[in-house]
Amino acid sequence: MYLYQQFFRAFGNYKFTMIPNAIEVLFDERERPVPFLSQIFNPLFGGILGVSCAIFVNFVSKKPILSGIQKHIIFGAVGLGAGKFFDGIRNEELAKRDAVMRHYIQLHPEDFPMPEGKKYKELLTPWVPVR
């Protein structure tokens, strides 16, 4: 008996049960940790962009690239602040979008039925060796 036949015999009628419906996803009360990189990406990118702008200004004015280090520090700090500001705006917009989605799902739960589980044998095709 082939391995895939053993697999279908053992798991062919097993249904996926990890498919959540929309209500479970949006109303989950667990605290999700914010990924580290998403916390620092926008401020870091803004700071790097600010320092790059200072380098570009020096390059265009035909000065040494790293001259006027205070300009690099100021541009980097402004870029860091701008990145933090735009990150906050983005988080507010995403929170508003989620609130609108939650409200719509609360008002129209019939539009979001529980997805039916699929069996492994419906998803996997028989394996045919090519020699």
C-alpha positions as CSV (number, residue, x, y, z in Angstrom):
1,M,0.0,0.0,0.0
2,Y,1.4,3.4,-1.0
3,L,2.0,6.1,1.5
4,Y,-0.6,8.5,0.1
5,Q,-3.2,5.7,0.3
6,Q,-2.4,5.2,4.0
7,F,-2.7,8.9,4.5
8,F,-6.1,9.0,2.9
9,R,-7.3,6.0,4.8
10,A,-6.1,7.6,8.1
11,F,-7.0,11.3,7.5
12,G,-9.4,11.3,4.5
13,N,-12.5,12.1,6.5
14,Y,-10.8,14.5,8.9
15,K,-12.3,18.0,8.7
16,F,-10.4,21.2,9.2
17,T,-11.7,22.8,12.3
18,M,-9.3,25.8,12.6
19,I,-11.3,28.0,10.2
20,P,-12.6,30.8,12.3
21,N,-15.7,32.8,11.3
22,A,-15.6,36.6,11.0
23,I,-17.2,37.2,14.4
24,E,-14.6,35.1,16.2
25,V,-11.8,37.0,14.5
26,L,-13.0,40.5,15.1
27,F,-14.3,40.0,18.6
28,D,-11.4,38.1,20.0
29,E,-10.6,39.6,23.4
30,R,-7.1,38.2,23.7
31,E,-4.2,40.6,23.8
32,R,-1.9,40.2,20.8
33,P,1.6,41.4,21.2
34,V,2.7,44.1,18.7
35,P,5.6,42.8,16.6
36,F,8.9,44.6,17.4
37,L,9.6,45.5,13.8
38,S,6.2,47.1,13.2
39,Q,6.8,49.4,16.2
40,I,10.1,50.8,15.0
41,F,9.8,50.6,11.2
42,N,8.2,53.9,10.4
43,P,10.2,56.0,12.9
44,L,13.4,54.3,11.8
45,F,12.6,54.8,8.1
46,G,11.8,58.5,8.8
47,G,15.1,59.0,10.6
48,I,17.0,57.3,7.8
49,L,15.2,59.4,5.3
50,G,16.0,62.6,7.2
51,V,19.7,61.8,7.4
52,S,19.6,60.9,3.7
53,C,18.0,64.3,3.0
54,A,20.9,66.0,4.9
55,I,23.4,64.1,2.9
56,F,21.7,64.9,-0.4
57,V,21.6,68.7,0.5
58,N,25.4,68.5,1.2
59,F,25.9,66.6,-2.1
60,V,23.9,69.1,-4.1
61,S,25.7,72.1,-2.6
62,K,29.1,70.4,-3.3
63,K,30.1,70.2,0.3
64,P,31.6,67.1,2.0
65,I,28.8,64.6,2.6
66,L,29.2,64.5,6.4
67,S,29.9,68.2,7.0
68,G,27.5,70.0,9.3
69,I,26.8,67.0,11.5
70,Q,24.2,69.1,13.4
71,K,22.1,69.2,10.2
72,H,22.2,65.4,10.0
73,I,21.1,65.1,13.6
74,I,18.3,67.7,13.2
75,F,17.0,66.2,10.0
76,G,17.2,62.7,11.5
77,A,15.2,63.8,14.6
78,V,12.6,65.5,12.4
79,G,12.3,62.4,10.3
80,L,12.0,60.2,13.4
81,G,9.2,62.4,14.7
82,A,7.4,62.5,11.4
83,G,7.6,58.7,11.2
84,K,6.2,58.3,14.7
85,F,3.4,60.8,13.8
86,F,2.4,59.0,10.6
87,D,2.5,55.7,12.4
88,G,0.0,57.1,15.0
89,I,-2.2,58.3,12.2
90,R,-2.1,54.9,10.5
91,N,-3.0,53.1,13.7
92,E,-6.0,55.4,14.2
93,E,-7.2,54.8,10.7
94,L,-6.9,51.0,11.1
95,A,-8.7,51.2,14.5
96,K,-11.5,53.1,12.8
97,R,-11.7,50.6,10.0
98,D,-11.9,47.7,12.5
99,A,-14.6,49.5,14.5
100,V,-16.7,50.0,11.3
101,M,-16.2,46.3,10.4
102,R,-17.2,45.1,13.8
103,H,-20.3,47.3,13.8
104,Y,-21.3,46.1,10.4
105,I,-20.9,42.4,11.4
106,Q,-22.9,43.0,14.5
107,L,-25.7,44.5,12.5
108,H,-25.6,41.9,9.7
109,P,-24.4,38.5,11.1
110,E,-26.4,36.6,8.4
111,D,-24.0,37.9,5.8
112,F,-21.1,36.1,7.6
113,P,-21.9,32.4,7.9
114,M,-19.6,29.9,9.5
115,P,-17.4,28.5,6.7
116,E,-17.9,24.8,6.1
117,G,-14.9,22.6,6.8
118,K,-13.2,20.8,3.9
119,K,-11.8,17.3,4.1
120,Y,-8.2,16.5,3.3
121,K,-9.4,14.2,0.4
122,E,-11.1,17.2,-1.2
123,L,-8.0,19.3,-1.1
124,L,-5.3,16.8,-2.0
125,T,-5.0,15.3,-5.5
126,P,-3.7,11.7,-6.0
127,W,0.0,11.6,-6.4
128,V,1.2,10.1,-9.7
129,P,4.9,9.5,-10.0
130,V,6.5,10.8,-13.2
131,R,9.4,8.7,-14.3
